[in-house]
Every structure is written in structure tokens, then in C-alpha cells.
Amino acid sequence: MTVAKPSAPSAPREPSARALRYREHRIPRRHRVFVNRNLRLSTIRAIGFDLDHTLAHYDPLPVERLAFDLTKRKLVEQKGYPSEILDLQYDPQFVIRGLVVDKKRGNCLKMDYFGFVTRGVHGLTPLRPEERRRSYRSSRVRVGHENYVSVDTLFHLPEVYLYLSVVELLEREKGGPLGDHSRLYDDVRQMIDEAHADGSLKSVITADLDQYIRVDQELRTVLEEFRRSGKKLFLLTNSEWAYTDALLRFILERGRGAPAHWSDLFDFVVVEARKPTIYMDADAPVAVPETRDLGLRTPVVRGGSASYLERAVGGAGEHVLYFGDHTYGDILQSKKVMGWRTAMLVPELDREIAVTQEHAKDFERLSRLSGERHHLEIEKAAIGREFRRMTLMLQEESTDGPESGRRQELAARLQAIPAEIAALDQRAGELHDEIEALRARLDRAYNRQWGSLFREGNESSRFGHQLKDFACVYTSRVSNFLHYPWNYYFQSPVSYMPHDF
């Protein structure tokens, strides 16, 4: 691949993309960018960013606990739910992204790549296999149905945990099932939406940003590097101006070399964007009155359309790269409707990688044991075929004459086979117990209730499948792109079919 020459003779030569690919093993895995679809940075003209969980990284526990506490108080004060709800405590490990809420039954479910329910809870109680089969009949759940809610964003986690906790509390007090739990879920959703809309949540966050926001010290640097390489940058967020301004002042106007105003790092800013409808709308944007007297050099607008935004930044379709954390609103719709290239932010990736590396020997052992069990099953099938074949041969042999010796050999072999099969069965049983215990231990290492965010058994989880299908690349933070040159060619790994192994 041809690499652009340095702008001045004295400038250091940029390493070629090919050379860097060979050196990517030097980049710690938690700082890498992972590729689902080839992406050539040199063809990208404009790069856009969401705000929440993309440029602004929240400290999960205090933010989620705050949302949980504000919502439970609103449920009691505005919806008349029992005051015992105020005693509920938030458990940050109980709900992960990629789950699906069955709001009618009061269940929360994890599904595999094929859409089948593999595990779940009713309230806070795990569903027994027979309950799961009875409710979902081993068939796919139609997630688009009104009874189901997909847990797509990190903001969903406290909402879902509160819903499940209240289901558990109310059914324990009643001494039996509540029946249809849909109204409860709708009430929880309404109250948490109100906490966001009325400023009660955001006012607490902006009053103590040090407690709620994790500052990435390299974020401003990577934005400057993108601009230096000739990219147009834009911000596209559903948050209103005041909140956006407070967060990005805190994050980007720090230390030496800080811009006069964070918006100087962008070429266009859209707040209150109404994603995902902005991708389908044809509305013209409107000015943001609060910015009128700030003397900003960058246009700041409210709403509008994605087509208008493309014209403003001089890039469209596959020449736009958009960073976001929301599977549907940021990644799927921008890709499906506008044809943008997509980079999904997955903050949970750091911990998943750490757990995988910490348990590398366990995974190797699991692979070895699974391979041995597979070979045992093949061997048992082969011996079974041998037994049936020799039984037929024995029936055709004469009982006297020169063939009688052959008959005795066959009989002796047939007599030995059941013991061999029994030994194989015994070892297979031992392997099964060992494999299941090891899988359970690895599952708990990721999350005691749901296992890995990205996998379910030997398959991708629903979340992992969506990540592979919708995101061109994914990583844990925007600043990970600093480890790659501006013209890097992100290439997806070779895709193998099962017969290739």
C-alpha cells in the first residue's frame, strides 16, 4: 500500500500500514481496534462522535446508582408504589448489555446467535430449564414485538435492574405471580426518562463531574490528530447544549494547549439530534440560542437531518466514520440509512479482555478436554459400527470346518467390545463433569449470572452477533486510534468455515 510522503523533509517517516500490522502485537489488547469489515482511514473525509459513553465516559457505579435511586424515589412519590421500594439497593453486576426484557412475564433473557433463549431470570430468581422451555418453547423470541425490550445501552442497566427488583419485591409480598408485568416496566421507563428530561439526573452529574466522569487524557490528542490528517470532525448527540457544553468543557479544556472552547476541535456540532429519526428526517436545523453570544467559530445547531450534516462537513456515505455506543441508534441506523462506516465503543471490552487473558490456561484446558471428548465420541461410534458389522459376519460363519477358527476370533472380539465401550462411556462422563465445571467457572469469571457479554456457550451471544453485523470496527475508547497511523488500513481477519479447521 502506498503511504503519503511527509509534509516536510525533516518530518519523521510515517510507518506503513503493512509494517504496523506486523507490529500490532506490541499494542496491548485493551488498546487495540478490532475489525469486522475492512476500513481504510485514508478514504474517510469526516468523522463523527456521539457524546455519552463515547467522548464522555461515565464512572459506571456512581452514575448507575444515581439513576436507580432517583427512579425508585419517583416510582414511590409519583406512581404510588410501596415505600419498601426505597430500601432496594443497586447491584451493578446483575444486568449486562445485550439482554432482552420480557416485560409481560417479568423476565430478563440472554439469547445466542440464533435468537434462542439460553438463560434467564424471573425478577431476581434464575429461571429453571423447564420454566424457560415452557415459556419460550425452544423457539426464537421476536424482539421487535411490543412485549420485549432490548437492553442496548449502558443507560438501560439501572432501569432493568430496578424493574426486576420490583417484580421480585411485589411478588414476594403478594405470595405469588403478579400476572402481566408490562405496566410496571412502562412506569419504570417513564420515571427514568423523566429523571433524564427534568434535569434531576444531569444536574447532580454536572454539579460533581469529578465523581461521575472518567477523563481520558488522550482524547483531545486523538481529535487533534484526526484534524491534522485532514478529517472534518462533527459531534452528533441527543443531549441538549447545556449538558453537552458542561461535559466537554470538563473533558477537553484541560491542561496545556487546551482550545479556547472545546467546539474549536469540531467543524460542526449537532445537539438534541433526535437519533435515530435524524437519519430519516429532512428537516432544517435550528440555531441554539444559548450559543449566540459565545463567539464560537464552529456552527452549533439543534436537530436537522443527517443529509444536511453531510453537506456541512463535506462527506457522505462510506466517506463518513461515526463513533457511538448505542447498537441501534448510533451504529445500525447510521449504517443502514446513511451508509456511514461505523466504530462502536464498548467500554466493557477492557474487563472482558482482562478476564480472557487471566484465564488463558483454563481456556486451553477446556479446548483440550473438549477435543478429547470429541475423539471419544468418534471412537465410540467407530467401535459401535465394528460391533454391528462383526455380529453380521458371525451369523454368516460356519460352526465347523476351516472357518470355525475365524468364528472364535469374531466371538472373542465381540465379547471384548462392550467393556471397551463402557470404558469410553466412563471417561466421557468424567470429561463431561470436568468440562461443565470448567465452563461454569469461566462463565462466573465474566459475570456470575450471564457469563461473557460476547459469547453464549460455543456461539456468539446476541450482543456479540450484533457487534459483528453492525460495527465495521469496535474498541473500548476513541483514543485507542492513537496507536495507529492516520492512513491505516484496518483489515478484518480471515474468515474460516468449519471445514477449514
C-alpha positions as CSV (number, residue, x, y, z in Angstrom):
1,M,0.0,0.0,0.0
2,T,1.4,3.4,-0.9
3,V,2.0,5.8,2.0
4,A,1.8,9.5,1.7
5,K,5.1,11.3,2.0
6,P,5.8,13.6,5.0
7,S,4.8,17.2,4.5
8,A,8.4,18.4,5.2
9,P,11.7,16.7,4.6
10,S,12.7,16.8,8.2
11,A,9.5,15.2,9.4
12,P,9.8,11.5,10.6
13,R,8.5,9.0,8.1
14,E,5.1,7.5,8.9
15,P,5.3,3.7,9.3
16,S,3.5,1.9,6.5
17,A,0.2,0.3,7.4
18,R,1.6,-3.1,6.5
19,A,4.6,-2.6,8.8
20,L,2.3,-1.6,11.7
21,R,0.1,-4.7,11.1
22,Y,3.1,-6.8,11.8
23,R,3.8,-4.8,15.0
24,E,0.2,-4.8,16.3
25,H,1.2,-7.4,18.8
26,R,3.1,-4.7,20.6
27,I,-0.2,-2.8,21.3
28,P,-1.8,-4.1,24.5
29,R,-5.1,-5.9,23.6
30,R,-7.2,-3.4,25.6
31,H,-5.8,-0.6,23.4
32,R,-6.5,-2.3,20.1
33,V,-9.1,-1.6,17.4
34,F,-10.9,-4.8,16.4
35,V,-12.1,-5.2,12.8
36,N,-15.2,-6.8,11.4
37,R,-15.2,-5.1,8.0
38,N,-12.1,-3.6,6.1
39,L,-11.8,0.1,6.8
40,R,-9.2,2.3,5.0
41,L,-8.8,5.5,7.1
42,S,-7.4,7.4,4.1
43,T,-10.8,7.3,2.4
44,I,-12.6,8.8,5.3
45,R,-13.3,12.5,5.0
46,A,-15.5,13.2,8.0
47,I,-15.5,11.6,11.5
48,G,-18.5,12.0,13.9
49,F,-18.9,11.3,17.5
50,D,-21.7,10.6,20.0
51,L,-21.3,12.1,23.4
52,D,-22.5,9.8,26.2
53,H,-20.2,6.7,26.6
54,T,-18.3,7.7,23.5
55,L,-16.5,11.0,24.2
56,A,-17.8,11.2,27.8
57,H,-17.0,8.1,29.7
58,Y,-19.0,7.7,32.9
59,D,-17.9,6.1,36.1
60,P,-20.4,3.2,35.9
61,L,-21.2,2.6,39.6
62,P,-22.0,6.2,40.8
63,V,-23.9,7.1,37.6
64,E,-26.0,3.9,37.5
65,R,-26.7,4.0,41.3
66,L,-27.8,7.6,40.9
67,A,-30.2,6.8,38.1
68,F,-31.5,3.8,40.1
69,D,-32.1,5.8,43.3
70,L,-33.7,8.8,41.5
71,T,-36.1,6.5,39.6
72,K,-37.2,4.4,42.6
73,R,-38.0,7.6,44.5
74,K,-40.1,8.8,41.6
75,L,-41.9,5.4,41.5
76,V,-43.0,5.8,45.1
77,E,-43.7,9.6,45.0
78,Q,-45.4,9.9,41.6
79,K,-46.7,6.4,40.9
80,G,-47.8,5.3,44.3
81,Y,-45.6,2.2,44.6
82,P,-45.0,0.8,48.1
83,S,-42.4,2.6,50.1
84,E,-40.4,-0.6,50.6
85,I,-39.0,0.1,47.1
86,L,-36.9,2.8,48.7
87,D,-34.9,0.1,50.5
88,L,-33.8,-1.6,47.3
89,Q,-30.1,-1.4,46.6
90,Y,-28.4,-1.4,43.2
91,D,-26.4,-4.4,42.1
92,P,-24.1,-3.3,39.2
93,Q,-23.2,-6.9,38.2
94,F,-26.8,-8.2,37.7
95,V,-27.6,-6.8,34.3
96,I,-25.4,-6.6,31.2
97,R,-26.0,-5.2,27.7
98,G,-27.4,-7.4,25.0
99,L,-30.1,-8.9,27.2
100,V,-33.8,-8.8,26.3
101,V,-36.6,-7.9,28.8
102,D,-39.9,-9.8,28.6
103,K,-41.8,-7.1,30.2
104,K,-45.1,-9.1,30.2
105,R,-43.7,-12.0,32.1
106,G,-41.3,-10.1,34.3
107,N,-38.3,-12.0,32.8
108,C,-34.9,-11.0,31.6
109,L,-33.3,-13.2,29.0
110,K,-30.0,-13.9,27.3
111,M,-30.0,-15.3,23.8
112,D,-27.5,-16.8,21.5
113,Y,-26.5,-16.0,17.9
114,F,-29.6,-17.8,16.6
115,G,-32.1,-16.0,18.8
116,F,-32.8,-18.9,21.2
117,V,-33.2,-18.2,24.9
118,T,-30.3,-19.9,26.7
119,R,-30.7,-18.5,30.2
120,G,-32.9,-16.0,32.1
121,V,-34.3,-14.7,35.4
122,H,-37.8,-14.0,36.6
123,G,-37.4,-11.0,38.9
124,L,-34.1,-11.8,40.5
125,T,-34.6,-15.5,40.5
126,P,-32.9,-17.7,37.8
127,L,-35.4,-19.5,35.5
128,R,-35.2,-23.2,35.7
129,P,-34.6,-25.0,32.4
130,E,-38.2,-26.4,32.4
131,E,-39.6,-22.9,33.1
132,R,-37.5,-21.5,30.2
133,R,-38.6,-24.2,27.8
134,R,-42.3,-23.8,28.8
135,S,-42.3,-20.1,28.3
136,Y,-40.2,-19.9,25.1
137,R,-40.7,-23.4,23.6
138,S,-37.2,-23.5,22.3
139,S,-38.2,-21.0,19.6
140,R,-36.9,-17.7,18.6
141,V,-38.1,-14.6,20.5
142,R,-39.4,-11.9,18.3
143,V,-37.5,-9.0,19.8
144,G,-39.5,-6.4,17.7
145,H,-42.7,-7.4,19.5
146,E,-44.1,-4.8,22.0
147,N,-43.7,-7.3,24.9
148,Y,-39.9,-7.2,24.5
149,V,-37.3,-4.6,25.2
150,S,-33.7,-4.8,24.1
151,V,-31.0,-3.7,26.5
152,D,-28.9,-1.8,24.0
153,T,-27.2,0.9,26.1
154,L,-25.4,1.2,29.4
155,F,-28.2,3.7,30.5
156,H,-30.6,0.7,30.3
157,L,-28.8,-1.2,33.1
158,P,-30.2,0.5,36.2
159,E,-33.7,0.7,34.6
160,V,-33.8,-3.1,34.0
161,Y,-32.4,-3.9,37.4
162,L,-35.0,-1.7,39.1
163,Y,-37.8,-3.4,37.2
164,L,-36.6,-6.9,38.1
165,S,-36.1,-5.9,41.7
166,V,-39.6,-4.5,42.0
167,V,-41.1,-7.7,40.3
168,E,-39.2,-9.7,43.0
169,L,-40.4,-7.5,45.8
170,L,-44.1,-7.3,44.8
171,E,-44.4,-11.0,44.2
172,R,-42.7,-11.8,47.5
173,E,-45.2,-9.6,49.3
174,K,-48.2,-10.9,47.4
175,G,-47.0,-14.5,47.8
176,G,-47.4,-15.3,44.1
177,P,-47.2,-14.1,40.5
178,L,-48.4,-10.6,39.5
179,G,-49.6,-11.7,36.1
180,D,-48.9,-9.1,33.4
181,H,-45.8,-7.0,34.4
182,S,-46.0,-4.6,31.4
183,R,-47.4,-1.7,33.3
184,L,-44.7,-1.9,35.9
185,Y,-42.0,-1.8,33.2
186,D,-43.7,1.2,31.5
187,D,-43.8,3.0,34.8
188,V,-40.1,2.4,35.4
189,R,-39.3,3.6,31.9
190,Q,-41.4,6.7,32.3
191,M,-39.8,7.6,35.6
192,I,-36.2,7.1,34.4
193,D,-37.0,9.1,31.2
194,E,-38.3,11.9,33.4
195,A,-35.2,11.8,35.6
196,H,-33.2,12.5,32.4
197,A,-35.7,15.0,31.0
198,D,-36.3,17.1,34.1
199,G,-32.6,17.6,34.8
200,S,-32.7,15.9,38.1
201,L,-30.1,13.3,36.9
202,K,-27.9,15.7,34.9
203,S,-27.9,18.4,37.4
204,V,-26.4,16.1,40.0
205,I,-23.8,14.9,37.5
206,T,-22.8,18.4,36.3
207,A,-22.5,19.6,39.9
208,D,-19.8,17.0,40.7
209,L,-18.2,15.9,37.4
210,D,-15.1,14.6,39.1
211,Q,-17.2,11.9,40.7
212,Y,-19.2,10.9,37.7
213,I,-16.9,11.4,34.7
214,R,-13.8,9.4,33.8
215,V,-11.5,11.7,31.8
216,D,-9.5,10.1,29.0
217,Q,-6.3,12.2,29.0
218,E,-5.6,11.2,25.4
219,L,-9.0,12.1,23.9
220,R,-8.1,15.7,22.9
221,T,-4.9,14.4,21.4
222,V,-6.7,11.9,19.1
223,L,-9.2,14.5,18.0
224,E,-6.3,16.9,17.1
225,E,-4.6,14.1,15.2
226,F,-7.7,13.4,13.2
227,R,-8.0,17.1,12.3
228,R,-4.3,17.2,11.5
229,S,-4.7,14.4,9.0
230,G,-7.4,16.4,7.1
231,K,-10.6,14.9,8.6
232,K,-13.6,17.0,9.3
233,L,-15.0,16.3,12.8
234,F,-18.5,16.6,14.0
235,L,-20.5,16.0,17.2
236,L,-23.9,14.4,16.9
237,T,-25.6,13.9,20.2
238,N,-29.2,13.7,21.6
239,S,-28.1,15.7,24.7
240,E,-29.1,19.3,25.0
241,W,-26.5,22.1,24.7
242,A,-26.0,23.0,28.4
243,Y,-25.2,19.4,29.4
244,T,-23.0,18.8,26.3
245,D,-21.1,22.0,27.0
246,A,-20.6,21.2,30.7
247,L,-19.2,17.7,30.0
248,L,-16.9,18.7,27.1
249,R,-15.6,21.7,28.9
250,F,-14.6,19.4,31.7
251,I,-13.1,16.7,29.4
252,L,-11.5,18.7,26.6
253,E,-10.5,22.1,28.1
254,R,-7.8,20.7,30.5
255,G,-4.1,21.2,30.7
256,R,-1.7,22.9,28.4
257,G,-2.7,23.6,24.8
258,A,-6.4,23.4,25.5
259,P,-8.6,25.2,23.0
260,A,-10.4,28.4,23.9
261,H,-13.6,26.4,23.6
262,W,-13.9,22.7,23.1
263,S,-16.1,23.3,20.0
264,D,-12.9,24.6,18.2
265,L,-11.9,20.9,17.8
266,F,-15.0,20.3,15.7
267,D,-16.2,21.5,12.3
268,F,-19.9,21.1,13.1
269,V,-22.0,20.4,16.3
270,V,-25.5,19.0,16.5
271,V,-27.3,18.8,19.8
272,E,-30.8,17.4,20.5
273,A,-30.3,15.4,17.4
274,R,-33.3,13.0,17.9
275,K,-31.3,9.9,16.8
276,P,-32.3,7.7,15.2
277,T,-35.0,9.7,13.5
278,I,-32.5,12.3,12.3
279,Y,-31.3,9.7,9.7
280,M,-34.7,9.6,8.1
281,D,-35.7,13.3,8.6
282,A,-35.4,16.1,6.0
283,D,-35.8,19.0,8.5
284,A,-33.6,22.0,8.5
285,P,-31.6,22.5,11.7
286,V,-32.3,25.5,14.0
287,A,-29.8,27.7,15.9
288,V,-29.1,27.2,19.6
289,P,-30.0,30.5,21.3
290,E,-27.6,29.8,24.2
291,T,-24.6,30.0,21.9
292,R,-25.4,33.3,20.3
293,D,-23.2,35.4,22.5
294,L,-20.4,33.0,23.0
295,G,-18.5,34.0,19.8
296,L,-18.0,30.3,18.8
297,R,-16.2,29.7,15.5
298,T,-18.0,26.3,15.0
299,P,-21.6,26.1,13.9
300,V,-23.8,24.7,16.6
301,V,-27.3,23.6,15.7
302,R,-30.3,21.7,17.1
303,G,-31.8,18.8,15.2
304,G,-32.0,18.9,11.4
305,S,-31.2,16.0,9.1
306,A,-28.2,13.7,8.6
307,S,-28.2,14.7,4.9
308,Y,-27.8,18.4,5.9
309,L,-25.0,17.3,8.2
310,E,-23.2,15.5,5.4
311,R,-23.3,18.6,3.2
312,A,-22.0,20.7,6.1
313,V,-18.9,18.5,6.6
314,G,-18.3,17.6,3.0
315,G,-18.5,13.9,3.4
316,A,-21.2,11.3,2.7
317,G,-21.9,7.6,2.8
318,E,-18.9,5.4,3.1
319,H,-16.6,8.5,3.5
320,V,-18.1,9.2,6.9
321,L,-17.0,7.3,10.0
322,Y,-19.3,7.6,13.1
323,F,-18.4,6.6,16.6
324,G,-21.1,5.6,19.1
325,D,-22.1,3.2,21.8
326,H,-25.8,2.5,21.0
327,T,-26.3,-0.6,18.9
328,Y,-29.5,0.7,17.3
329,G,-29.5,4.5,17.4
330,D,-25.8,5.1,16.7
331,I,-24.5,2.1,14.8
332,L,-27.3,0.2,12.9
333,Q,-29.3,3.1,11.7
334,S,-26.4,5.3,10.6
335,K,-25.0,2.4,8.7
336,K,-28.3,1.1,7.3
337,V,-29.9,4.5,6.3
338,M,-26.9,6.7,5.6
339,G,-24.3,4.1,4.6
340,W,-21.8,5.5,7.1
341,R,-18.9,3.5,8.3
342,T,-19.2,2.7,12.0
343,A,-17.0,2.4,15.0
344,M,-18.7,1.0,18.1
345,L,-17.5,1.9,21.6
346,V,-17.6,-1.0,24.0
347,P,-16.3,0.1,27.4
348,E,-16.9,-3.4,28.8
349,L,-14.3,-4.7,26.4
350,D,-11.4,-3.9,28.8
351,R,-12.7,-6.2,31.5
352,E,-13.7,-9.0,29.1
353,I,-10.2,-8.9,27.6
354,A,-8.6,-8.9,31.1
355,V,-10.7,-12.0,32.2
356,T,-9.9,-13.8,29.0
357,Q,-6.2,-13.2,29.4
358,E,-6.2,-14.1,33.1
359,H,-7.9,-17.4,32.4
360,A,-6.0,-18.3,29.2
361,K,-4.7,-21.6,30.7
362,D,-8.3,-22.6,31.6
363,F,-9.4,-21.9,28.1
364,E,-6.6,-24.0,26.7
365,R,-7.5,-26.8,29.1
366,L,-11.2,-26.5,28.1
367,S,-10.2,-26.8,24.4
368,R,-8.1,-29.8,25.1
369,L,-10.8,-31.6,27.1
370,S,-13.4,-30.8,24.5
371,G,-11.2,-32.2,21.8
372,E,-10.6,-35.4,23.8
373,R,-14.4,-35.8,24.3
374,H,-15.0,-35.3,20.6
375,H,-12.4,-38.0,19.8
376,L,-14.0,-40.4,22.3
377,E,-17.4,-39.9,20.7
378,I,-15.9,-40.7,17.2
379,E,-14.1,-43.7,18.7
380,K,-17.2,-45.0,20.3
381,A,-19.2,-44.6,17.1
382,A,-16.5,-46.5,15.2
383,I,-16.5,-49.3,17.7
384,G,-20.3,-49.5,17.5
385,R,-20.1,-49.9,13.8
386,E,-17.5,-52.5,14.2
387,F,-19.7,-54.4,16.6
388,R,-22.7,-54.4,14.3
389,R,-20.5,-55.4,11.3
390,M,-18.9,-58.3,13.2
391,T,-22.2,-59.5,14.5
392,L,-23.4,-59.9,10.9
393,M,-20.2,-61.6,10.0
394,L,-20.5,-64.0,12.9
395,Q,-24.0,-65.0,11.8
396,E,-22.7,-65.9,8.4
397,E,-19.7,-68.0,9.6
398,S,-20.0,-71.9,9.8
399,T,-19.9,-73.6,13.1
400,D,-17.4,-76.3,11.9
401,G,-14.7,-76.7,9.3
402,P,-11.8,-74.4,8.5
403,E,-13.9,-71.3,9.2
404,S,-14.6,-72.2,12.8
405,G,-11.4,-70.6,14.0
406,R,-12.4,-67.4,12.4
407,R,-15.7,-67.6,14.2
408,Q,-14.0,-68.0,17.5
409,E,-11.9,-64.8,16.8
410,L,-15.0,-62.9,15.9
411,A,-16.8,-64.1,19.1
412,A,-13.8,-63.1,21.2
413,R,-13.7,-59.6,19.7
414,L,-17.4,-59.2,20.1
415,Q,-17.1,-60.2,23.8
416,A,-14.4,-57.6,24.4
417,I,-16.2,-54.6,22.7
418,P,-18.8,-53.9,25.5
419,A,-16.0,-53.4,28.0
420,E,-14.3,-51.0,25.7
421,I,-17.5,-49.0,25.1
422,A,-18.1,-49.0,28.9
423,A,-14.6,-47.6,29.5
424,L,-15.2,-44.9,26.8
425,D,-18.5,-44.0,28.4
426,Q,-16.9,-43.8,31.8
427,R,-14.2,-41.5,30.5
428,A,-16.8,-39.4,28.6
429,G,-18.8,-39.0,31.8
430,E,-15.7,-37.8,33.6
431,L,-14.9,-35.4,30.8
432,H,-18.5,-34.1,30.8
433,D,-18.4,-33.3,34.5
434,E,-14.9,-31.7,34.2
435,I,-15.9,-29.6,31.1
436,E,-19.2,-28.4,32.7
437,A,-17.4,-27.4,35.9
438,L,-14.7,-25.5,34.0
439,R,-17.3,-23.8,31.8
440,A,-19.3,-22.7,34.8
441,R,-16.1,-21.3,36.5
442,L,-15.2,-19.4,33.3
443,D,-18.7,-18.1,33.0
444,R,-18.7,-16.7,36.5
445,A,-15.4,-15.0,35.9
446,Y,-17.1,-12.8,33.4
447,N,-20.4,-12.4,35.1
448,R,-21.9,-14.6,37.8
449,Q,-25.4,-14.5,36.2
450,W,-24.8,-14.1,32.4
451,G,-21.3,-15.1,31.6
452,S,-19.5,-13.3,28.7
453,L,-21.0,-10.3,27.1
454,F,-19.9,-11.5,23.7
455,R,-20.5,-15.3,23.9
456,E,-23.0,-17.9,24.9
457,G,-21.6,-21.4,25.0
458,N,-19.7,-22.0,21.8
459,E,-21.7,-19.4,19.9
460,S,-21.8,-15.6,19.8
461,S,-24.3,-14.0,22.1
462,R,-27.0,-11.8,20.6
463,F,-24.9,-8.8,21.5
464,G,-21.7,-10.3,20.0
465,H,-23.7,-11.1,16.8
466,Q,-25.0,-7.6,16.6
467,L,-21.5,-6.2,17.1
468,K,-20.1,-8.3,14.3
469,D,-23.0,-7.5,11.9
470,F,-23.4,-3.8,12.6
471,A,-20.0,-2.3,13.5
472,C,-17.2,-2.0,11.0
473,V,-14.7,-1.7,13.8
474,Y,-15.0,-1.7,17.6
475,T,-12.9,-0.7,20.5
476,S,-13.1,0.4,24.2
477,R,-12.3,4.1,23.7
478,V,-11.7,6.6,20.9
479,S,-8.1,7.3,21.9
480,N,-7.1,3.8,21.0
481,F,-6.9,5.1,17.5
482,L,-3.7,6.9,18.5
483,H,-1.8,3.6,18.3
484,Y,-2.4,3.5,14.5
485,P,-1.3,5.9,11.7
486,W,-3.7,8.2,10.1
487,N,-3.8,6.3,6.8
488,Y,-4.1,2.8,8.4
489,Y,-5.9,0.1,6.6
490,F,-7.9,-1.9,9.2
491,Q,-8.3,-5.4,7.7
492,S,-10.7,-7.9,9.1
493,P,-9.2,-11.3,10.0
494,V,-9.5,-14.2,7.6
495,S,-13.0,-15.8,8.0
496,Y,-12.8,-19.5,8.2
497,M,-15.6,-22.1,7.6
498,P,-15.8,-25.0,10.0
499,H,-14.3,-27.4,7.3
500,D,-11.2,-25.2,7.2
501,F,-10.0,-26.3,10.6
